[in-house]
Amino acid sequence: MKSKLLLGSIILVAGVAIVGVRAYTGMGNASADYEIENIKVVEVPEESTEPVTKAYDEEMSLWISEINALLSAPLDDPRLNEANNDEGFEYYLKAQKVMDLYPNLEDVSGTEFGIEYSNFTMLAARIGHYQFERTAHLDSYGRAKEDTSLSDKWKPMHENMIQSFEYLKQMVNDLDVAINHGGEGETFGVTHLLNGGKVSEMEAFISGKTMDD
């Protein structure tokens, strides 16, 4: 008899507990077509295949545009005439000029433009290095690099000086397309910004892996 009473009490308590839980959670009137309130459904937009246009510092944009024009046009510098329009000297003067024109921007290291700027400056530095090599036999301190009175004694420019300048022009063109034209335009595939297919080739050249000094 006591066992039956105990079993009945357990069933009664369990039943009250279930009813309480259903009332607390709002499931008391649940049916096949019940509505659940206070649940916000967020629609996830489909991934866009359109190119993303990124904003860059205005000074950087102007610098890229200016040096792109500079590298593609004849150089207006009296020193070039004094050096009998030496082609290697023109490459050297242009490389120096574009670096001198670099705007006073915040440090770009660690940014998406940082690796581009690093490659760019190394190409410009290589051009300066090759101009030094052409003149080191005249002055080991580098003063003959710009001494146009000695231009007839400069060594012929190394083929890698030509390639360095070509890569520099290609990089600036591609950066101009990426930064100033939303990625639309003819490119040479030498920038990370546009996922260029020739970046590895150019960086191997910059690092000296494909050079024969």
JOURWO-V742637 format. One record per residue. N is the residue number from 1. RES is the residue in one letter. SS is DSSP state (H for helix, E for strand, L for the rest). PHI is phi in degrees with one decimal (999 if undefined). D_CENTER is the distance of its C-alpha to the mean C-alpha in Angstrom with 2 decimals. Layout:
# JOURWO-V742637
N/RES/SS/PHI/D_CENTER
N/RES/SS/PHI/D_CENTER
This chain:
# JOURWO-V742637
1/M/L/999/84.76
2/K/H/-63.6/82.45
3/S/H/-63.4/79.89
4/K/H/-65.5/79.93
5/L/H/-64.2/79.51
6/L/H/-63.8/76.59
7/L/H/-63.5/74.86
8/G/H/-64.2/75.44
9/S/H/-65.1/73.95
10/I/H/-63.6/70.77
11/I/H/-62.8/70.35
12/L/H/-63.9/70.97
13/V/H/-63.9/68.41
14/A/H/-63.8/65.78
15/G/H/-64.8/66.47
16/V/H/-62.8/66.13
17/A/H/-64.8/62.83
18/I/H/-64.3/61.39
19/V/H/-60.6/62.57
20/G/H/-62.9/61.01
21/V/H/-62.9/57.61
22/R/H/-62.8/57.70
23/A/H/-68.5/58.68
24/Y/H/-68.4/55.97
25/T/H/-88.9/53.14
26/G/L/80.5/54.47
27/M/L/-97.5/55.46
28/G/L/-62.3/59.10
29/N/L/-108.5/59.11
30/A/L/-63.5/56.56
31/S/L/-147.2/57.20
32/A/L/-63.7/55.47
33/D/L/-114.3/54.02
34/Y/L/-70.6/53.24
35/E/L/-110.7/50.27
36/I/L/-102.4/47.97
37/E/L/-90.3/47.19
38/N/L/65.3/44.40
39/I/L/-112.4/41.72
40/K/L/-93.5/38.61
41/V/L/-94.8/36.93
42/V/L/-106.5/33.21
43/E/L/-83.3/31.87
44/V/L/-89.9/28.45
45/P/L/-66.7/26.66
46/E/L/-67.7/25.73
47/E/L/-65.1/22.13
48/S/L/-83.9/20.84
49/T/L/-99.8/19.61
50/E/L/-74.8/18.57
51/P/L/-62.8/14.95
52/V/L/-91.0/13.61
53/T/L/-88.2/13.19
54/K/L/-107.4/11.10
55/A/L/-91.4/12.53
56/Y/L/-122.1/11.17
57/D/L/-56.1/13.50
58/E/H/-61.5/16.15
59/E/H/-63.3/16.39
60/M/H/-63.6/12.83
61/S/H/-60.6/13.55
62/L/H/-66.6/16.86
63/W/H/-61.9/15.73
64/I/H/-59.3/13.45
65/S/H/-63.4/16.45
66/E/H/-67.3/18.94
67/I/H/-74.8/17.65
68/N/H/-62.2/17.10
69/A/H/-68.0/20.79
70/L/H/-62.4/21.79
71/L/H/-70.8/20.61
72/S/H/-94.0/22.32
73/A/L/-113.5/25.60
74/P/L/-59.4/28.45
75/L/L/-84.4/28.21
76/D/L/-97.1/30.84
77/D/L/-145.6/31.76
78/P/H/-59.6/35.41
79/R/H/-64.9/34.54
80/L/H/-66.3/33.38
81/N/H/-64.5/36.85
82/E/H/-64.3/38.46
83/A/L/-95.7/36.75
84/N/L/57.2/38.12
85/N/L/53.5/34.75
86/D/L/-60.1/33.51
87/E/H/-64.1/30.39
88/G/H/-63.4/28.79
89/F/H/-65.6/29.56
90/E/H/-63.2/27.84
91/Y/H/-58.6/24.61
92/Y/H/-63.1/25.05
93/L/H/-63.3/25.84
94/K/H/-66.8/22.89
95/A/H/-61.8/20.44
96/Q/H/-66.1/22.24
97/K/H/-63.5/22.27
98/V/H/-66.3/18.58
99/M/H/-74.5/18.11
100/D/H/-66.0/21.16
101/L/L/-82.7/19.83
102/Y/L/-58.8/16.72
103/P/L/-69.9/17.46
104/N/L/-81.0/18.54
105/L/L/-96.5/15.57
106/E/L/-68.8/15.38
107/D/L/-54.9/13.78
108/V/L/-96.9/9.97
109/S/L/-62.2/10.35
110/G/L/87.1/9.68
111/T/L/-97.8/7.15
112/E/L/-65.5/3.71
113/F/L/-86.3/3.77
114/G/H/-57.6/6.27
115/I/H/-68.6/5.93
116/E/H/-66.0/5.36
117/Y/H/-64.9/8.21
118/S/H/-62.3/10.04
119/N/H/-62.6/10.37
120/F/H/-61.2/11.33
121/T/H/-67.5/13.89
122/M/H/-69.0/15.30
123/L/H/-66.0/16.04
124/A/H/-62.4/17.72
125/A/H/-66.6/19.59
126/R/H/-65.2/20.81
127/I/H/-62.2/22.27
128/G/H/-63.1/24.08
129/H/H/-63.5/25.28
130/Y/H/-70.1/26.78
131/Q/H/-66.2/28.50
132/F/H/-63.1/29.99
133/E/H/-60.7/31.23
134/R/H/-67.7/32.92
135/T/H/-118.7/34.83
136/A/L/-63.1/35.38
137/H/L/-70.3/38.86
138/L/L/-95.5/39.82
139/D/L/-160.3/38.41
140/S/L/-71.2/36.80
141/Y/L/-91.4/35.44
142/G/L/89.7/33.14
143/R/H/-70.3/35.20
144/A/H/-79.5/35.87
145/K/H/-59.2/32.25
146/E/L/-119.0/33.05
147/D/L/-84.9/36.82
148/T/H/-67.6/37.49
149/S/H/-69.1/41.17
150/L/H/-105.8/40.35
151/S/H/-58.9/38.12
152/D/H/-72.8/40.87
153/K/H/-104.6/40.74
154/W/L/-66.7/36.99
155/K/L/-72.6/36.23
156/P/L/-59.6/34.66
157/M/L/-73.9/30.87
158/H/L/-69.6/29.38
159/E/H/-61.2/27.81
160/N/H/-72.2/24.60
161/M/H/-68.2/24.43
162/I/H/-63.6/24.48
163/Q/H/-66.5/21.76
164/S/H/-62.3/19.50
165/F/H/-67.9/20.02
166/E/H/-63.9/19.50
167/Y/H/-63.3/16.07
168/L/H/-61.1/15.26
169/K/H/-62.6/16.56
170/Q/H/-64.3/14.77
171/M/H/-61.2/11.29
172/V/H/-64.3/12.34
173/N/H/-60.4/13.84
174/D/H/-66.5/10.92
175/L/H/-66.5/8.79
176/D/H/-64.0/12.07
177/V/H/-62.8/12.47
178/A/H/-68.8/9.27
179/I/H/-89.8/9.90
180/N/H/-105.0/13.65
181/H/L/-130.2/14.93
182/G/L/58.8/13.50
183/G/L/83.4/12.37
184/E/L/-98.8/16.00
185/G/L/147.4/17.08
186/E/L/-72.8/17.59
187/T/L/-131.3/14.73
188/F/L/-109.7/14.99
189/G/L/74.1/12.60
190/V/L/-117.1/10.74
191/T/L/-126.9/6.98
192/H/L/-70.9/5.10
193/L/L/-56.5/4.22
194/L/L/-109.4/7.97
195/N/L/52.6/9.00
196/G/L/-62.6/10.69
197/G/L/-78.1/14.00
198/K/L/-112.8/14.34
199/V/H/-62.5/11.38
200/S/H/-61.6/13.97
201/E/H/-62.3/16.53
202/M/H/-66.4/14.71
203/E/H/-69.5/13.77
204/A/H/-66.7/17.41
205/F/H/-65.4/18.56
206/I/H/-61.2/16.73
207/S/H/-75.1/18.20
208/G/L/94.0/21.56
209/K/L/-69.2/22.29
210/T/L/-115.1/23.17
211/M/L/-96.9/24.63
212/D/L/-124.2/28.32
213/D/L/-75.0/28.94
